[in-house]
Amino acid sequence: MRARRGSSARHRAAWKTTYERTSYQQLPWFDPDPSPQVVRAVAEGFLPPRSSVLDVGCGAGSNVLYLCRTGFRGFGVDISPGAIQAARGRALEGRLTADFRVGDVLALDFPDGKFDGVVDNGCFHTLPVRRRAGYATEIHRVLRPGGSLVLSWVAREHTGARGPSHRPSLEEVTRTFESRFLFVRTAFHPPGTERGLPVYDAWLTRRTSPQPPPWSP
């Protein structure tokens, strides 16, 4: 079932304004290259070759364009019309076929089980804490059983001003996703190793059967 409630109007307006006021090339999170964790997931086959992959919070589309160049069917969703406009322009310039659309990650306009993979390079950690369970539910909905999720977020170990206001711990992320996903791999990357900030990334697969109940002696 699709999430009934999307991001707040204030959240939408803030992202819309960001791209209206600043060229996407000047935004601190923009990188013309794909994220390292997506490159690793492709190289190691965690994202199945030539499969259908959605990037949530795709920004100007670097991950989706990389996926298209390497044989995937790439889709990107972002709450900001300016981000999607930039992504479409880059795809046109590179003569790549990608599906970019404005959308809310909490109410995605895709059918159940549409995708073999989902990637998230910094969308989850921008959501208000109360919305994160809804995010996990919606990603679970659009992934096929056994589908892959590549998730990256700024770690709580980052104490500087730059970055999201609430940086999730690994425990918080596990608590949010574990009922619907299996954690295949998690890794911590100290400052300077993954574009400056300390980050976690995790590889997860959508459960094909319910999580077993808690163990009791």
Rosetta blueprint (number, residue, H / E / L):
1 M L
2 R L
3 A L
4 R L
5 R L
6 G L
7 S L
8 S L
9 A H
10 R H
11 H H
12 R H
13 A H
14 A H
15 W H
16 K H
17 T H
18 T H
19 Y H
20 E H
21 R H
22 T L
23 S L
24 Y H
25 Q H
26 Q H
27 L L
28 P L
29 W L
30 F L
31 D L
32 P L
33 D L
34 P L
35 S L
36 P H
37 Q H
38 V H
39 V H
40 R H
41 A H
42 V H
43 A H
44 E L
45 G L
46 F L
47 L L
48 P L
49 P L
50 R L
51 S L
52 S E
53 V E
54 L E
55 D E
56 V E
57 G L
58 C L
59 G L
60 A L
61 G L
62 S H
63 N H
64 V H
65 L H
66 Y H
67 L H
68 C H
69 R H
70 T L
71 G L
72 F L
73 R E
74 G E
75 F E
76 G E
77 V E
78 D E
79 I L
80 S L
81 P H
82 G H
83 A H
84 I H
85 Q H
86 A H
87 A H
88 R H
89 G H
90 R H
91 A H
92 L H
93 E H
94 G L
95 R L
96 L L
97 T L
98 A L
99 D E
100 F E
101 R E
102 V E
103 G L
104 D E
105 V L
106 L L
107 A E
108 L L
109 D L
110 F L
111 P L
112 D L
113 G L
114 K L
115 F E
116 D E
117 G E
118 V E
119 V E
120 D E
121 N E
122 G L
123 C L
124 F H
125 H H
126 T H
127 L L
128 P L
129 V H
130 R H
131 R H
132 R H
133 A H
134 G H
135 Y H
136 A H
137 T H
138 E H
139 I H
140 H H
141 R H
142 V H
143 L E
144 R E
145 P E
146 G E
147 G E
148 S E
149 L E
150 V E
151 L E
152 S E
153 W E
154 V E
155 A L
156 R L
157 E L
158 H L
159 T L
160 G L
161 A L
162 R L
163 G L
164 P L
165 S L
166 H L
167 R L
168 P L
169 S L
170 L H
171 E H
172 E H
173 V H
174 T H
175 R H
176 T H
177 F H
178 E L
179 S L
180 R L
181 F E
182 L E
183 F E
184 V E
185 R E
186 T E
187 A E
188 F E
189 H E
190 P L
191 P L
192 G L
193 T L
194 E L
195 R L
196 G L
197 L L
198 P L
199 V E
200 Y E
201 D E
202 A E
203 W E
204 L E
205 T E
206 R E
207 R L
208 T L
209 S L
210 P L
211 Q L
212 P L
213 P L
214 P L
215 W L
216 S L
217 P L
